[in-house]
């Protein structure tokens, strides 16, 4: 019960800090909005991110099931934090939206990162996580339980909100994150 209470208090503090109206749809929306803002730091921590540029841009895919508007809203949160004109490591960001959970358009044109804008069924989640492993891509989900189910990254909402990494997926992906990033990150092993 104590852990549940701490998470509830952290969630309440998060809602207040973000200025979310009292009638906010649900905590998942609030988590997703915060996670979109934190996604930038996650991508920046990728030591090999510069090698993932396509035509001198970093392609970031916001993957959704049926609600493109939700994906564009989260992408806006992601881009809204840009102090340097929408770049990471000096590369301009190219945000794309896709509802194709097979990621067929990204078989040869591999993005630098994938943000799950909506929850997906377990089998689909495993498929997307596998794509990330095979293509060395950070797959990032704001939804509770997704990191434990194999997604490389997300957020942990506890006494404080911080990045969350699945160690097995990170290792299998051959993605190297900066050592300093792990000082503030929760790791699922």
C-alpha positions as a printed NumPy array, in Angstrom:
array([[  0.   ,   0.   ,   0.   ],
       [  2.815,   2.374,   0.848],
       [  4.277,   2.107,  -2.698],
       [  0.834,   2.699,  -4.221],
       [  0.351,   5.78 ,  -2.056],
       [  3.772,   7.16 ,  -3.023],
       [  2.982,   6.659,  -6.727],
       [ -0.372,   8.37 ,  -6.281],
       [  1.269,  11.327,  -4.538],
       [  3.962,  11.518,  -7.232],
       [  1.262,  11.444,  -9.91 ],
       [ -0.641,  14.229,  -8.164],
       [  2.533,  16.3  ,  -7.905],
       [  3.187,  15.658, -11.593],
       [ -0.298,  16.821, -12.547],
       [  0.078,  19.988, -10.477],
       [  3.581,  20.671, -11.838],
       [  2.409,  20.296, -15.424],
       [ -0.59 ,  22.514, -14.847],
       [ -2.967,  19.807, -16.03 ],
       [ -6.615,  20.701, -15.427],
       [ -8.331,  18.821, -12.611],
       [-10.584,  17.068, -15.143],
       [ -7.667,  15.575, -17.103],
       [ -8.691,  12.457, -18.992],
       [ -6.443,  10.125, -17.026],
       [ -2.985,   9.607, -15.615],
       [ -1.846,   7.818, -18.786],
       [ -2.287,  11.048, -20.763],
       [ -0.283,  12.988, -18.193],
       [  2.461,  10.347, -18.219],
       [  2.578,  10.453, -22.027],
       [  2.892,  14.251, -22.106],
       [  5.727,  14.235, -19.587],
       [  7.43 ,  11.318, -21.331],
       [  7.333,  13.161, -24.661],
       [  9.257,  16.002, -23.025],
       [ 11.792,  13.57 , -21.547],
       [ 12.246,  11.624, -24.804],
       [ 14.722,  14.227, -26.04 ],
       [ 17.12 ,  13.526, -23.179],
       [ 16.83 ,   9.809, -23.849],
       [ 17.751,  10.263, -27.511],
       [ 20.575,  12.657, -26.606],
       [ 22.087,   9.969, -24.378],
       [ 22.54 ,   7.612, -27.371],
       [ 26.289,   7.68 , -28.011],
       [ 25.814,   6.596, -31.644],
       [ 22.865,   8.857, -32.446],
       [ 24.86 ,  10.839, -35.007],
       [ 25.305,   7.677, -37.111],
       [ 21.512,   7.297, -37.281],
       [ 20.915,  10.48 , -39.281],
       [ 19.125,  10.112, -42.616],
       [ 19.879,  12.865, -45.135],
       [ 21.515,  14.815, -42.31 ],
       [ 18.316,  14.688, -40.173],
       [ 17.201,  12.564, -37.241],
       [ 13.924,  10.855, -38.112],
       [ 11.702,  10.376, -35.064],
       [  8.528,   8.313, -35.544],
       [  5.442,   8.842, -33.398],
       [  3.56 ,   5.557, -33.721],
       [ -0.172,   5.499, -33.049],
       [ -3.109,   3.087, -33.4  ],
       [ -6.05 ,   5.248, -34.383],
       [ -5.578,   8.712, -32.917],
       [ -3.171,  10.735, -35.051],
       [ -4.186,  13.891, -33.201],
       [ -2.841,  12.385, -29.965],
       [  0.436,  11.573, -31.721],
       [  0.771,  15.122, -33.075],
       [  0.009,  16.557, -29.634],
       [  2.746,  14.426, -28.053],
       [  5.169,  15.318, -30.84 ],
       [  4.413,  18.96 , -30.129],
       [  5.377,  18.384, -26.481],
       [  8.562,  16.685, -27.686],
       [  9.466,  19.529, -30.039],
       [  8.3  ,  22.239, -27.628],
       [ 11.314,  21.666, -25.449],
       [ 13.708,  22.502, -28.274],
       [ 15.931,  25.382, -27.201],
       [ 18.147,  24.989, -30.225],
       [ 15.594,  25.113, -33.025],
       [ 14.632,  21.467, -32.984],
       [ 17.967,  19.699, -33.155],
       [ 19.752,  16.999, -31.21 ],
       [ 23.543,  16.75 , -31.503],
       [ 23.269,  19.478, -34.147],
       [ 21.014,  17.429, -36.425],
       [ 17.565,  18.794, -37.304],
       [ 14.648,  16.659, -36.167],
       [ 12.225,  15.224, -38.714],
       [  9.102,  14.029, -36.919],
       [  6.974,  11.522, -38.797],
       [  3.666,   9.891, -37.862],
       [  2.712,   6.322, -38.6  ],
       [ -0.173,   4.029, -37.779],
       [  1.573,   1.103, -39.487],
       [  2.557,  -1.028, -36.52 ],
       [  4.535,  -3.335, -38.835],
       [  6.857,  -0.372, -39.514],
       [  7.064,  -1.473, -43.164],
       [  8.064,   2.019, -44.336],
       [ 11.037,   1.884, -41.951],
       [ 12.647,  -1.403, -42.995],
       [ 15.441,   0.286, -44.954],
       [ 14.955,   3.878, -43.765],
       [ 15.546,   3.289, -40.055],
       [ 14.535,   6.1  , -37.683],
       [ 16.669,   7.321, -34.788],
       [ 13.81 ,   6.758, -32.349],
       [ 10.228,   5.543, -32.05 ],
       [  7.747,   6.977, -29.556],
       [  4.607,   4.942, -28.831],
       [  1.855,   7.551, -28.757],
       [ -0.873,   5.06 , -27.79 ],
       [ -0.901,   1.725, -25.973],
       [ -0.657,  -1.324, -28.208],
       [ -1.583,  -4.984, -27.634],
       [  1.109,  -7.197, -26.039],
       [  1.936,  -9.085, -29.254],
       [  2.313,  -5.824, -31.183],
       [  4.478,  -4.388, -28.409],
       [  6.81 ,  -7.405, -28.649],
       [  7.032,  -6.938, -32.427],
       [  7.902,  -3.249, -32.109],
       [ 10.478,  -3.995, -29.393],
       [ 12.015,  -6.663, -31.68 ],
       [ 12.22 ,  -4.091, -34.499],
       [ 14.101,  -1.762, -32.135],
       [ 16.538,  -4.52 , -31.154],
       [ 17.173,  -5.615, -34.749],
       [ 17.641,  -2.062, -36.049],
       [ 19.42 ,  -0.534, -32.996],
       [ 16.61 ,   1.973, -32.443],
       [ 15.411,   3.44 , -29.163],
       [ 11.777,   2.395, -28.793],
       [ 10.227,   4.53 , -26.084],
       [  6.877,   4.136, -24.366],
       [  5.255,   6.277, -21.685],
       [  2.831,   3.529, -20.695],
       [  3.181,   1.729, -17.389],
       [  4.485,  -1.814, -17.748],
       [  5.854,  -1.471, -21.3  ],
       [  9.506,  -1.289, -20.208],
       [  9.022,  -4.467, -18.189],
       [  7.469,  -6.09 , -21.293],
       [ 10.538,  -5.403, -23.436],
       [ 10.429,  -1.789, -24.643],
       [ 13.873,  -0.21 , -24.327],
       [ 12.847,   2.983, -22.553],
       [ 10.156,   4.947, -20.799],
       [  9.613,   6.767, -17.534],
       [  9.367,   5.633, -13.934],
       [  6.885,   7.596, -11.834],
       [  7.791,   7.087,  -8.194],
       [  8.856,   9.596,  -5.56 ],
       [ 10.368,  11.381,  -8.541],
       [  9.944,  11.014, -12.295],
       [ 12.988,   9.689, -14.106],
       [ 14.032,   7.771, -17.216],
       [ 13.488,   4.002, -17.155],
       [ 15.568,   1.499, -19.15 ],
       [ 15.126,  -2.204, -19.849],
       [ 18.701,  -3.489, -19.469],
       [ 18.189,  -6.724, -21.456],
       [ 16.656,  -4.831, -24.394],
       [ 19.379,  -2.186, -24.255],
       [ 22.081,  -4.888, -24.358],
       [ 20.37 ,  -6.831, -27.164],
       [ 19.978,  -3.602, -29.178],
       [ 23.699,  -2.8  , -29.023],
       [ 22.796,   0.764, -28.111],
       [ 25.251,   2.624, -25.909],
       [ 23.9  ,   5.294, -23.6  ],
       [ 26.137,   7.858, -21.924],
       [ 27.332,   6.802, -18.461],
       [ 26.081,  10.05 , -16.932],
       [ 22.541,   9.194, -18.077],
       [ 22.503,   6.206, -15.7  ],
       [ 23.033,   8.425, -12.661],
       [ 19.397,   9.559, -12.941],
       [ 17.901,   6.474, -14.595],
       [ 15.999,   3.547, -13.121],
       [ 17.098,   0.251, -14.675],
       [ 14.863,  -2.802, -15.06 ],
       [ 16.943,  -6.016, -14.98 ]])
